[in-house]
């Protein structure tokens, strides 16, 4: 197992991604479960870069305009959702003891490699995690989501300032346009 985990990137990008995109759901699920077992054994310092590589790879597959991707991206995204879910899932309604690290790493890498495909994976994962847990076991999960959203909001520009600038500039332009139209209309009526 240690030898396989040491070469997990090669294993994933040479073989597993194709199996995770298999047309049959039970094959995607089984491959996700087996790969999740290996992924849980990857060292913390390596996991985040590996997740980033997966999102980059998915983005490359999704940006192949005019070309047929090597795999069906919908099935591949579903396979990734299953892998990440199997990594964080615990017994019954609980999560794995390393869920907070893996889920936080996923969110950080999503922020760096944000695309429609990575969003579909993250959305599918959060949805599965919500269905899996209950009120008694979800505090850590929701805490991570709230911290991530807070982080994103702190980075975002102040939307109130942007909206007020757009509105004030937009209203001035509209007033100028409308006043010109009014003068033209009055001129046409007088004639």
Protein Blocks (a to p, Z undefined) as FASTA:
>chain_A
ZZmmmmmmmmmmmmmmmmmmgfblklmmmmmmmmmmmmmmpcfklmmmmmmmmmmmmmmm
mmmghiacfbdfklmmmmmmmmmmmmmpcehjbccfklmmmmmmmmmmmmmmgcfklmmm
mmmmmmmmmmmmcfklmmmmmmmmmmmmmmmmmmpccfklmmmmmmmmmmmmmmmmmmmm
mmmmmmmmmZZ
